[in-house]
Amino acid sequence: MIWAIIKTSFEGYHQWVEAPNDVAFLRNIHRHLFYVELWIEQKHTQRDIEYITAKKELNNVCQHERDLSTNQSCEDIATEIKNYYQKKYPDRKIKVYIFEDNENGTLVE
C-alpha cells in the first residue's frame, strides 16, 4: 500500500475535566503544541494526493480544530480530522496521529 503522509502542528488549549487525582492539573486549561500526522491511501505512484496542497488543506482543518471546545481530547481531534478526510476520500484508508508536544498521543484508524 502507498500512503501520502502529511505532517503539521498547531498550538491549542484543552483540559480533561474528569482527570484522575494523580494528574489533577490536567483539569485546568493548558497549552500544547499538537503534532498531526495524516496518512491517506494513494491509488498509484504518481501522487494523486499532492503533498503541498494536502498540507495547506490540513492546516485549514487544524485551524478549525484549534477554534473548537477546550474539552477536546487528542482522540476527539484525531477523530474530527479523520471524519473530514473520510468524507472527502470515502474509498481510501485514512489514519490520523495526534501527539501532545510531540511526546504522547493517539492513532485513529
N, C-alpha and C positions, 0 to 999 in steps of 0.2 A: 504494500500500500504506500502511496505517496501522500505526503502531508504538506500543506502550506502552514508554516509556524510563524505567527506574528506576536511580537512582544512589545509591551508598553508598560507604563506605570503612571499612577496618578496619586495625588495627595488626597486623603479623605479622613473623616472623623466618624467614629462609631462607638457604640457601647454595647455591653452584654448585660442587660438588666438582671437576668437570672444567674449571673456568675456565682460559682460556689465560693464559700468563705475564704479558701486559701488563695483565691485570685480576685478578691472583692474589689480591688482597684479597677477592674475591667467594667464594673457597673457604671463608672463615670465616663463621660465622653472623652475619648483620647484619639490622638493623631497617629496615622500610619502612612507610609508610602505603600500603596497596594501595587504589587507587580503582577501583571497579567500575561499569560501565555494562551493564545488562541490557536488551536490546531483545527484546520479544515481539510478534509479529504480532497485531494486533487484527482482529476479524472485522467490526466495524461501528463507527460513530461514537458509540455510547452507552457506550463504555468498558467492555467486557466483562472487561478486566483492570483492576481498580481500583488506582490508584497507591499509596495509603497501605497497603492490605492487602498489595500485592505487595512494597512496601519492607520491611514487617515480616518477611515470609517470606524475602526476600533477606538481610536481616540475620541471620536464623537460619542460613541456608545458609552465609553467610560466617563465622559463628562456628565452624561445623563445620570449614571450611577452615583457619581460624586454628589449630585444635587438631591439625591433621594434621602429617605429617612436614616437617621443615625443608628437606628436599631438593626440595620442590615449586617448580617454576618458575612464572612468570606464566602460561605456556601450560598447565601442569598445572592450575592453579587455575581458569582460564577454562574448560577442558575439563570439569572436575568440575561446575562450575556449569551449564554448557550441558547436560550429560548429565542433571542433575537436572530441569531445566525441559523438556527434550525428552521425558522420560518423562511429565511432568505434562501437557504440551501436545503430543502426538505429531503433530498435524495443523497445527502452526504453525511458521513460521520463527523461529529464535532466534539472536541474536548476543550475544556476551559480550566486552566490552573489559575488560582489566586493565592498570592503569598503576602503576608503582612511583613513589611520591612525586609523582604526577600529571605525570610527565615522559615516561618511556619505557614502552612496554608492548606488548600484543598484542591481536589480534582473533581470536576463534574463531567461525566460522560453521558 
